[in-house]
Amino acid sequence: MLLDVRTYKTLPGRVPAQLELYKKYGYPVQLRYMGEPLCYAAAESGELNIFTHIWVYESAADREAKRARMQADPDWKVYIAENLKAGNIIEQRTCLMTPASFAPPIPMPKIIP
């Protein structure tokens, strides 16, 4: 199992606008290819203007295949264009992780057609 942990930093006060943009354009596309995320959360304390999401894959090959299909989807290209136009995001960090041997089982996500 592979966890894709992505953390984004936005311009001050722009997390709500970015999440709305993603909800409208990006999330429906990602559901079709990756299923539901394990987690999608925005910072409420500490370093603000941050949100994180975690996607679950069977393996690196599974991640690569799903992301390639998603990135070829014309709807994903619309999201990318809208995202660039909005200019909310100023930083992205991606960390690929594997669960510790004693961690509770993480179910594979259901793909939402």
C-alpha positions in Angstrom: 0.0 0.0 0.0 1.1 3.5 -0.8 -0.1 6.7 0.7 0.2 9.9 -1.4 0.2 12.8 1.2 -0.1 16.2 -0.5 0.1 19.5 1.4 -0.6 22.8 -0.3 0.0 26.3 0.9 -2.2 29.1 -0.4 -2.0 32.9 -0.3 -3.4 34.2 3.0 -7.1 33.7 3.3 -7.4 31.8 0.0 -8.0 28.2 1.4 -11.8 28.5 1.2 -11.7 29.8 -2.4 -9.2 27.0 -3.4 -11.3 24.3 -1.8 -14.5 25.6 -3.6 -12.6 25.6 -6.9 -11.3 22.1 -6.3 -14.8 20.9 -5.2 -16.3 22.2 -8.5 -13.6 21.2 -11.0 -11.1 18.8 -9.5 -12.8 16.5 -7.0 -15.3 14.9 -9.4 -12.5 13.9 -11.8 -10.3 12.5 -9.0 -13.2 10.4 -7.7 -13.5 8.8 -11.1 -9.9 7.6 -11.2 -8.7 7.4 -7.6 -11.9 7.0 -5.5 -12.4 8.8 -2.3 -9.4 10.2 -0.5 -8.5 8.8 2.9 -8.4 12.4 4.2 -9.0 16.0 3.1 -8.4 18.6 5.7 -7.6 22.3 6.2 -5.4 23.7 9.0 -7.2 25.3 11.9 -4.2 26.1 14.0 -0.5 26.3 13.7 0.7 27.1 10.2 -2.4 28.5 8.5 -3.3 28.7 4.8 -2.6 25.0 4.5 -4.6 22.0 3.4 -3.7 18.4 3.1 -5.2 15.4 1.3 -4.2 11.7 1.4 -4.8 9.2 -1.4 -4.5 5.4 -1.1 -3.0 3.3 -3.8 -2.1 -0.4 -4.0 1.4 0.4 -5.2 3.5 2.9 -7.1 2.4 1.3 -10.4 -1.3 1.7 -9.4 -0.7 5.3 -8.5 1.1 6.0 -11.8 -1.6 4.3 -13.9 -4.5 6.1 -12.2 -2.8 9.5 -12.3 -1.9 9.0 -16.0 -5.6 8.2 -16.9 -6.8 11.2 -14.8 -4.3 13.6 -16.4 -5.5 12.6 -19.9 -9.1 13.4 -19.0 -10.3 16.7 -20.6 -12.1 17.6 -17.3 -8.9 17.4 -15.4 -7.3 19.8 -17.9 -10.2 22.3 -17.2 -9.4 22.0 -13.5 -5.7 22.7 -14.0 -6.5 25.8 -16.2 -8.9 27.1 -13.6 -6.4 26.4 -10.8 -3.7 28.4 -12.7 -6.1 31.2 -13.4 -7.1 31.5 -9.7 -3.5 31.6 -8.5 -4.4 30.6 -5.0 -1.6 28.0 -4.5 1.9 29.1 -3.7 3.5 25.8 -2.6 2.9 22.0 -2.9 4.6 19.2 -1.1 4.1 15.6 -1.9 5.3 12.7 0.3 4.8 9.1 -0.6 4.5 6.9 2.5 3.8 3.3 3.5 1.9 2.4 6.7 3.8 1.0 9.6 3.5 -2.7 10.2 1.4 -2.2 13.4 -0.9 0.5 11.9 -4.6 -0.3 11.6 -5.6 -1.5 8.1 -6.5 1.2 5.6 -9.2 0.2 3.1 -8.7 0.7 -0.6 -11.0 3.5 -1.8 -14.2 2.9 -3.8 -14.0 4.3 -7.3 -17.0 6.7 -7.8 -18.2 6.6 -11.5 
